[in-house]
C-alpha cells in the first residue's frame, strides 16, 4: 500500500459524481439492486472509486441475494480496513479503503466458506477493471 491519500470535500466533489461522493465520502448507501455491480459477472478487479486501490477480485465475488456486490475476502487484505459502526442503532462493521478512507460498505459473518464473511459493498464506491 502506498501513502495515505487525503483530500478536501471540494477536491473529492471535483473527482466524483454526486452518488459516488455521497456513498464513498459521506458513508451513504445505494438502494439494493440499483448499483452497476450487484449482478456483474465479468472477470477482473474491483478498485476504489476514489483512489484506485485494488480491493476485491471477481474470483472472490458471490451472489448473496442482497442486491449489493458481495465478496468473501479482499484481494489484498492490507488495502481494506474496518471500523465499528453504530449509526443504525446496531453494531455493524464498516469496510473502508485503507488508502483514502472511502466508505465501501459493511462486512457480515454470514458469508460462504472458506472465510464465512460477506463483504457487502456499494457499487458507487467501486470501479471495475476488466481482466
Backbone as JSON Lines, residues from 0, in Angstrom:
{"i":0,"aa":"X","n":[0.86,-1.17,0.0],"ca":[0.0,0.0,0.0],"c":[0.9,1.23,0.0]}
{"i":1,"aa":"X","n":[0.5,2.2,-0.77],"ca":[1.27,3.43,-0.85],"c":[0.79,4.41,0.21]}
{"i":2,"aa":"X","n":[1.26,5.63,0.1],"ca":[0.94,6.67,1.05],"c":[-0.55,6.96,1.14]}
{"i":3,"aa":"X","n":[-0.99,7.38,2.32],"ca":[-2.39,7.75,2.56],"c":[-2.77,8.94,1.67]}
{"i":4,"aa":"X","n":[-3.96,8.89,1.11],"ca":[-4.46,9.98,0.28],"c":[-5.47,10.78,1.09]}
{"i":5,"aa":"X","n":[-5.23,12.07,1.2],"ca":[-6.12,12.96,1.94],"c":[-6.48,14.13,1.02]}
{"i":6,"aa":"X","n":[-7.78,14.34,0.85],"ca":[-8.28,15.46,0.04],"c":[-9.42,16.13,0.78]}
{"i":7,"aa":"X","n":[-9.68,17.36,0.41],"ca":[-10.83,18.08,0.97],"c":[-12.1,17.61,0.27]}
{"i":8,"aa":"X","n":[-13.25,17.91,0.87],"ca":[-14.53,17.58,0.22],"c":[-14.64,18.26,-1.14]}
{"i":9,"aa":"X","n":[-14.14,19.47,-1.26],"ca":[-14.17,20.19,-2.54],"c":[-13.39,19.41,-3.6]}
{"i":10,"aa":"X","n":[-12.22,18.91,-3.23],"ca":[-11.41,18.13,-4.17],"c":[-12.11,16.83,-4.55]}
{"i":11,"aa":"X","n":[-12.71,16.13,-3.56],"ca":[-13.43,14.89,-3.86],"c":[-14.63,15.16,-4.77]}
{"i":12,"aa":"X","n":[-15.34,16.25,-4.53],"ca":[-16.53,16.58,-5.34],"c":[-16.16,16.86,-6.8]}
{"i":13,"aa":"X","n":[-14.96,17.36,-7.03],"ca":[-14.5,17.59,-8.41],"c":[-14.21,16.26,-9.11]}
{"i":14,"aa":"X","n":[-13.83,15.25,-8.35],"ca":[-13.42,13.96,-8.9],"c":[-14.58,12.97,-9.04]}
{"i":15,"aa":"X","n":[-15.55,13.04,-8.14],"ca":[-16.62,12.04,-8.06],"c":[-17.96,12.62,-8.49]}
{"i":16,"aa":"X","n":[-18.85,11.75,-8.99],"ca":[-20.2,12.23,-9.26],"c":[-20.95,12.31,-7.93]}
{"i":17,"aa":"X","n":[-22.14,12.93,-7.88],"ca":[-22.84,13.12,-6.61],"c":[-23.12,11.83,-5.84]}
{"i":18,"aa":"X","n":[-23.51,10.75,-6.53],"ca":[-23.77,9.5,-5.84],"c":[-22.49,8.91,-5.27]}
{"i":19,"aa":"X","n":[-21.43,8.92,-6.04],"ca":[-20.14,8.41,-5.56],"c":[-19.68,9.19,-4.33]}
{"i":20,"aa":"X","n":[-19.81,10.51,-4.38],"ca":[-19.4,11.33,-3.24],"c":[-20.23,10.99,-2.01]}
{"i":21,"aa":"X","n":[-21.54,10.91,-2.18],"ca":[-22.42,10.62,-1.05],"c":[-22.08,9.28,-0.41]}
{"i":22,"aa":"X","n":[-21.91,8.26,-1.23],"ca":[-21.63,6.92,-0.69],"c":[-20.21,6.83,-0.13]}
{"i":23,"aa":"X","n":[-19.22,7.19,-0.93],"ca":[-17.82,6.98,-0.54],"c":[-17.31,7.96,0.51]}
{"i":24,"aa":"X","n":[-17.76,9.2,0.46],"ca":[-17.21,10.21,1.36],"c":[-18.16,10.56,2.52]}
{"i":25,"aa":"X","n":[-19.48,10.36,2.33],"ca":[-20.45,10.68,3.38],"c":[-21.06,9.43,4.01]}
{"i":26,"aa":"X","n":[-20.51,8.27,3.68],"ca":[-20.94,6.99,4.24],"c":[-22.41,6.66,3.92]}
{"i":27,"aa":"X","n":[-22.8,6.98,2.69],"ca":[-24.15,6.67,2.24],"c":[-24.28,5.23,1.79]}
{"i":28,"aa":"X","n":[-25.49,4.86,1.37],"ca":[-25.76,3.52,0.85],"c":[-26.65,3.65,-0.37]}
{"i":29,"aa":"X","n":[-26.28,3.0,-1.44],"ca":[-27.14,2.98,-2.62],"c":[-28.28,1.99,-2.39]}
{"i":30,"aa":"X","n":[-29.43,2.17,-3.02],"ca":[-30.53,1.21,-2.86],"c":[-30.13,-0.17,-3.38]}
{"i":31,"aa":"X","n":[-30.64,-1.21,-2.74],"ca":[-30.4,-2.58,-3.19],"c":[-30.85,-2.76,-4.63]}
{"i":32,"aa":"X","n":[-30.15,-3.59,-5.36],"ca":[-30.45,-3.95,-6.75],"c":[-30.38,-2.75,-7.71]}
{"i":33,"aa":"X","n":[-29.68,-1.68,-7.33],"ca":[-29.61,-0.5,-8.18],"c":[-28.21,-0.22,-8.71]}
{"i":34,"aa":"X","n":[-27.18,-0.74,-8.08],"ca":[-25.8,-0.43,-8.46],"c":[-25.34,-1.2,-9.69]}
{"i":35,"aa":"X","n":[-24.3,-0.71,-10.29],"ca":[-23.77,-1.29,-11.53],"c":[-23.2,-2.7,-11.35]}
{"i":36,"aa":"X","n":[-22.8,-3.07,-10.14],"ca":[-22.06,-4.32,-9.98],"c":[-22.76,-5.41,-9.19]}
{"i":37,"aa":"X","n":[-23.99,-5.21,-8.75],"ca":[-24.64,-6.24,-7.94],"c":[-24.86,-7.52,-8.74]}
{"i":38,"aa":"X","n":[-25.1,-7.4,-10.04],"ca":[-25.34,-8.57,-10.89],"c":[-24.3,-8.61,-12.01]}
{"i":39,"aa":"X","n":[-23.09,-8.28,-11.68],"ca":[-21.99,-8.14,-12.63],"c":[-21.13,-9.39,-12.56]}
{"i":40,"aa":"X","n":[-20.82,-9.98,-13.73],"ca":[-20.13,-11.27,-13.73],"c":[-18.83,-11.29,-14.54]}
{"i":41,"aa":"X","n":[-18.36,-10.14,-15.01],"ca":[-17.1,-10.1,-15.75],"c":[-15.93,-10.42,-14.81]}
{"i":42,"aa":"X","n":[-14.87,-10.93,-15.4],"ca":[-13.66,-11.24,-14.62],"c":[-12.76,-10.0,-14.58]}
{"i":43,"aa":"X","n":[-12.23,-9.73,-13.39],"ca":[-11.34,-8.6,-13.23],"c":[-11.19,-8.18,-11.79]}
{"i":44,"aa":"X","n":[-10.85,-6.9,-11.6],"ca":[-10.56,-6.35,-10.28],"c":[-11.48,-5.17,-10.0]}
{"i":45,"aa":"X","n":[-12.0,-5.14,-8.78],"ca":[-12.8,-4.01,-8.31],"c":[-11.88,-3.1,-7.51]}
{"i":46,"aa":"X","n":[-11.78,-1.85,-7.96],"ca":[-10.88,-0.87,-7.35],"c":[-11.7,0.19,-6.62]}
{"i":47,"aa":"X","n":[-11.03,0.92,-5.75],"ca":[-11.65,2.05,-5.05],"c":[-11.95,3.15,-6.06]}
{"i":48,"aa":"X","n":[-13.17,3.66,-6.04],"ca":[-13.56,4.71,-6.98],"c":[-12.81,6.02,-6.69]}
{"i":49,"aa":"X","n":[-12.35,6.18,-5.47],"ca":[-11.66,7.42,-5.09],"c":[-10.18,7.42,-5.43]}
{"i":50,"aa":"X","n":[-9.48,6.33,-5.09],"ca":[-8.02,6.34,-5.24],"c":[-7.47,5.24,-6.15]}
{"i":51,"aa":"X","n":[-8.31,4.31,-6.58],"ca":[-7.87,3.27,-7.5],"c":[-7.21,2.07,-6.85]}
{"i":52,"aa":"X","n":[-7.18,2.0,-5.52],"ca":[-6.56,0.85,-4.84],"c":[-7.29,-0.44,-5.22]}
{"i":53,"aa":"X","n":[-6.53,-1.53,-5.41],"ca":[-7.12,-2.84,-5.68],"c":[-7.79,-3.34,-4.41]}
{"i":54,"aa":"X","n":[-9.1,-3.65,-4.49],"ca":[-9.83,-4.05,-3.3],"c":[-10.31,-5.5,-3.33]}
{"i":55,"aa":"X","n":[-11.04,-5.88,-4.38],"ca":[-11.64,-7.2,-4.46],"c":[-11.52,-7.74,-5.88]}
{"i":56,"aa":"X","n":[-11.41,-9.04,-5.99],"ca":[-11.33,-9.69,-7.29],"c":[-12.62,-10.41,-7.63]}
{"i":57,"aa":"X","n":[-12.86,-10.59,-8.91],"ca":[-14.07,-11.29,-9.34],"c":[-14.1,-12.73,-8.85]}
{"i":58,"aa":"X","n":[-12.94,-13.32,-8.6],"ca":[-12.9,-14.71,-8.1],"c":[-13.42,-14.82,-6.67]}
{"i":59,"aa":"X","n":[-13.48,-13.72,-5.94],"ca":[-13.99,-13.73,-4.57],"c":[-15.42,-13.2,-4.48]}
{"i":60,"aa":"X","n":[-16.02,-12.89,-5.61],"ca":[-17.39,-12.35,-5.64],"c":[-18.39,-13.5,-5.64]}
{"i":61,"aa":"X","n":[-19.51,-13.31,-4.96],"ca":[-20.57,-14.32,-4.96],"c":[-21.93,-13.63,-4.91]}
{"i":62,"aa":"X","n":[-22.96,-14.37,-5.3],"ca":[-24.32,-13.84,-5.28],"c":[-24.91,-14.08,-3.89]}
{"i":63,"aa":"X","n":[-25.02,-13.01,-3.11],"ca":[-25.56,-13.11,-1.76],"c":[-27.07,-12.96,-1.73]}
{"i":64,"aa":"X","n":[-27.67,-12.53,-2.84],"ca":[-29.1,-12.32,-2.89],"c":[-29.55,-11.03,-2.23]}
{"i":65,"aa":"X","n":[-28.59,-10.18,-1.82],"ca":[-28.92,-8.95,-1.1],"c":[-29.15,-7.75,-2.0]}
{"i":66,"aa":"X","n":[-28.67,-7.82,-3.25],"ca":[-28.79,-6.68,-4.16],"c":[-27.57,-5.77,-4.16]}
{"i":67,"aa":"X","n":[-26.53,-6.16,-3.45],"ca":[-25.26,-5.43,-3.45],"c":[-24.15,-6.38,-3.84]}
{"i":68,"aa":"X","n":[-23.08,-5.88,-4.46],"ca":[-21.95,-6.75,-4.75],"c":[-21.4,-7.32,-3.44]}
{"i":69,"aa":"X","n":[-21.16,-8.61,-3.42],"ca":[-20.69,-9.28,-2.2],"c":[-19.46,-10.12,-2.51]}
{"i":70,"aa":"X","n":[-18.53,-10.1,-1.58],"ca":[-17.26,-10.8,-1.71],"c":[-16.96,-11.54,-0.42]}
{"i":71,"aa":"X","n":[-16.25,-12.68,-0.51],"ca":[-15.92,-13.43,0.69],"c":[-14.56,-13.08,1.27]}
{"i":72,"aa":"X","n":[-13.73,-12.32,0.52],"ca":[-12.48,-11.81,1.07],"c":[-11.92,-10.74,0.14]}
{"i":73,"aa":"X","n":[-11.11,-9.82,0.69],"ca":[-10.46,-8.81,-0.16],"c":[-9.37,-9.44,-1.01]}
{"i":74,"aa":"X","n":[-9.04,-8.78,-2.1],"ca":[-7.95,-9.2,-2.95],"c":[-6.62,-9.05,-2.21]}
{"i":75,"aa":"X","n":[-6.45,-7.92,-1.54],"ca":[-5.27,-7.65,-0.72],"c":[-5.77,-7.14,0.62]}
{"i":76,"aa":"X","n":[-5.59,-7.92,1.67],"ca":[-6.12,-7.58,3.0],"c":[-5.65,-6.2,3.46]}
{"i":77,"aa":"X","n":[-4.42,-5.82,3.13],"ca":[-3.9,-4.54,3.6],"c":[-4.57,-3.34,2.94]}
{"i":78,"aa":"X","n":[-5.31,-3.55,1.86],"ca":[-5.98,-2.45,1.18],"c":[-7.36,-2.14,1.74]}
{"i":79,"aa":"X","n":[-7.82,-2.97,2.67],"ca":[-9.15,-2.82,3.24],"c":[-9.03,-2.69,4.76]}
{"i":80,"aa":"X","n":[-9.74,-1.72,5.31],"ca":[-9.77,-1.51,6.76],"c":[-11.21,-1.67,7.25]}
{"i":81,"aa":"X","n":[-11.38,-1.89,8.54],"ca":[-12.71,-1.98,9.12],"c":[-12.78,-1.12,10.38]}
{"i":82,"aa":"X","n":[-14.0,-0.67,10.69],"ca":[-14.27,0.12,11.89],"c":[-15.65,-0.26,12.41]}
{"i":83,"aa":"X","n":[-15.84,-0.16,13.72],"ca":[-17.17,-0.36,14.28],"c":[-18.07,0.77,13.84]}
{"i":84,"aa":"X","n":[-19.31,0.44,13.5],"ca":[-20.3,1.4,13.02],"c":[-21.57,1.21,13.84]}
{"i":85,"aa":"X","n":[-21.97,2.24,14.55],"ca":[-23.19,2.2,15.38],"c":[-24.26,3.14,14.84]}
{"i":86,"aa":"X","n":[-24.16,3.53,13.57],"ca":[-25.05,4.54,13.01],"c":[-26.48,4.06,12.8]}
{"i":87,"aa":"X","n":[-26.73,2.77,12.76],"ca":[-28.08,2.25,12.51],"c":[-28.72,1.66,13.76]}
{"i":88,"aa":"X","n":[-28.33,2.18,14.92],"ca":[-28.85,1.69,16.2],"c":[-28.52,0.23,16.44]}
{"i":89,"aa":"X","n":[-27.48,-0.26,15.75],"ca":[-26.97,-1.6,15.96],"c":[-25.49,-1.58,15.63]}
{"i":90,"aa":"X","n":[-24.77,-2.57,16.1],"ca":[-23.35,-2.64,15.79],"c":[-23.15,-3.35,14.46]}
{"i":91,"aa":"X","n":[-22.46,-2.67,13.56],"ca":[-22.05,-3.27,12.3],"c":[-20.57,-2.99,12.12]}
{"i":92,"aa":"X","n":[-19.95,-3.65,11.15],"ca":[-18.54,-3.41,10.86],"c":[-18.45,-2.77,9.49]}
{"i":93,"aa":"X","n":[-18.02,-1.52,9.49],"ca":[-17.86,-0.75,8.26],"c":[-16.59,-1.18,7.55]}
{"i":94,"aa":"X","n":[-16.63,-1.22,6.22],"ca":[-15.48,-1.53,5.39],"c":[-15.03,-0.24,4.7]}
{"i":95,"aa":"X","n":[-13.73,0.03,4.79],"ca":[-13.14,1.25,4.23],"c":[-11.94,0.91,3.36]}
{"i":96,"aa":"X","n":[-11.66,1.77,2.4],"ca":[-10.39,1.69,1.68],"c":[-9.31,2.19,2.64]}
{"i":97,"aa":"X","n":[-8.29,1.4,2.87],"ca":[-7.26,1.81,3.83],"c":[-6.36,2.92,3.27]}
{"i":98,"aa":"X","n":[-6.39,3.14,1.98],"ca":[-5.54,4.18,1.38],"c":[-6.17,5.57,1.47]}
{"i":99,"aa":"X","n":[-7.51,5.67,1.3],"ca":[-8.14,7.0,1.26],"c":[-9.35,7.12,2.19]}
{"i":100,"aa":"X","n":[-9.64,6.07,2.95],"ca":[-10.76,6.06,3.9],"c":[-12.14,6.16,3.25]}
{"i":101,"aa":"X","n":[-12.25,5.78,1.98],"ca":[-13.56,5.76,1.33],"c":[-14.44,4.7,1.99]}
{"i":102,"aa":"X","n":[-15.7,5.04,2.22],"ca":[-16.68,4.08,2.72],"c":[-17.04,3.14,1.57]}
{"i":103,"aa":"X","n":[-16.87,1.83,1.81],"ca":[-17.18,0.83,0.79],"c":[-18.48,0.1,1.07]}
{"i":104,"aa":"X","n":[-18.77,-0.15,2.33],"ca":[-19.96,-0.91,2.73],"c":[-19.75,-1.48,4.11]}
{"i":105,"aa":"X","n":[-20.22,-2.72,4.32],"ca":[-20.11,-3.38,5.62],"c":[-19.74,-4.85,5.41]}
{"i":106,"aa":"X","n":[-19.17,-5.46,6.44],"ca":[-18.85,-6.88,6.39],"c":[-19.66,-7.59,7.46]}
{"i":107,"aa":"X","n":[-20.19,-8.76,7.09],"ca":[-21.03,-9.56,7.98],"c":[-20.47,-10.98,8.05]}
{"i":108,"aa":"X","n":[-20.81,-11.68,9.11],"ca":[-20.29,-13.04,9.33],"c":[-21.29,-14.1,8.88]}
{"i":109,"aa":"X","n":[-21.9,-13.9,7.72],"ca":[-22.86,-14.87,7.18],"c":[-22.53,-15.24,5.74]}
{"i":110,"aa":"X","n":[-21.25,-15.19,5.4],"ca":[-20.81,-15.47,4.04],"c":[-20.42,-16.93,3.85]}
{"i":111,"aa":"X","n":[-19.99,-17.25,2.65],"ca":[-19.63,-18.64,2.32],"c":[-18.23,-19.02,2.84]}
{"i":112,"aa":"X","n":[-17.95,-20.31,2.78],"ca":[-16.6,-20.79,3.09],"c":[-15.67,-20.32,1.98]}
{"i":113,"aa":"X","n":[-14.43,-20.13,2.22],"ca":[-13.71,-20.55,3.4],"c":[-13.67,-19.53,4.54]}
{"i":114,"aa":"X","n":[-14.07,-18.26,4.29],"ca":[-13.93,-17.24,5.33],"c":[-15.17,-17.08,6.21]}
{"i":115,"aa":"X","n":[-16.35,-17.39,5.66],"ca":[-17.59,-17.14,6.38],"c":[-17.98,-15.67,6.41]}
{"i":116,"aa":"X","n":[-17.29,-14.84,5.61],"ca":[-17.54,-13.4,5.6],"c":[-18.3,-13.0,4.34]}
{"i":117,"aa":"X","n":[-19.08,-11.93,4.49],"ca":[-19.79,-11.32,3.36],"c":[-19.48,-9.83,3.37]}
{"i":118,"aa":"X","n":[-18.56,-9.43,2.5],"ca":[-18.28,-8.01,2.32],"c":[-19.37,-7.47,1.39]}
{"i":119,"aa":"X","n":[-20.31,-6.76,1.94],"ca":[-21.47,-6.23,1.22],"c":[-21.15,-4.77,0.86]}
{"i":120,"aa":"X","n":[-20.88,-4.52,-0.41],"ca":[-20.35,-3.24,-0.83],"c":[-21.3,-2.46,-1.71]}
{"i":121,"aa":"X","n":[-21.02,-1.19,-1.84],"ca":[-21.77,-0.31,-2.73],"c":[-21.05,-0.22,-4.07]}
{"i":122,"aa":"X","n":[-21.78,-0.4,-5.16],"ca":[-21.19,-0.25,-6.49],"c":[-20.61,1.15,-6.68]}
{"i":123,"aa":"X","n":[-21.25,2.16,-6.06],"ca":[-20.81,3.55,-6.22],"c":[-19.43,3.79,-5.63]}
{"i":124,"aa":"X","n":[-18.97,2.9,-4.77],"ca":[-17.64,3.03,-4.17],"c":[-16.57,2.31,-4.97]}
{"i":125,"aa":"X","n":[-16.98,1.63,-6.03],"ca":[-16.08,0.77,-6.79],"c":[-15.97,1.21,-8.25]}
{"i":126,"aa":"X","n":[-14.85,0.87,-8.86],"ca":[-14.74,0.94,-10.32],"c":[-14.11,-0.38,-10.75]}
{"i":127,"aa":"X","n":[-14.63,-0.95,-11.8],"ca":[-14.21,-2.27,-12.26],"c":[-13.18,-2.17,-13.36]}
{"i":128,"aa":"X","n":[-12.16,-3.0,-13.26],"ca":[-11.14,-3.11,-14.29],"c":[-11.18,-4.53,-14.84]}
{"i":129,"aa":"X","n":[-11.63,-4.65,-16.07],"ca":[-11.78,-5.97,-16.7],"c":[-10.43,-6.63,-16.91]}
{"i":130,"aa":"X","n":[-10.39,-7.95,-16.68],"ca":[-9.13,-8.72,-16.85],"c":[-8.79,-8.85,-18.32]}
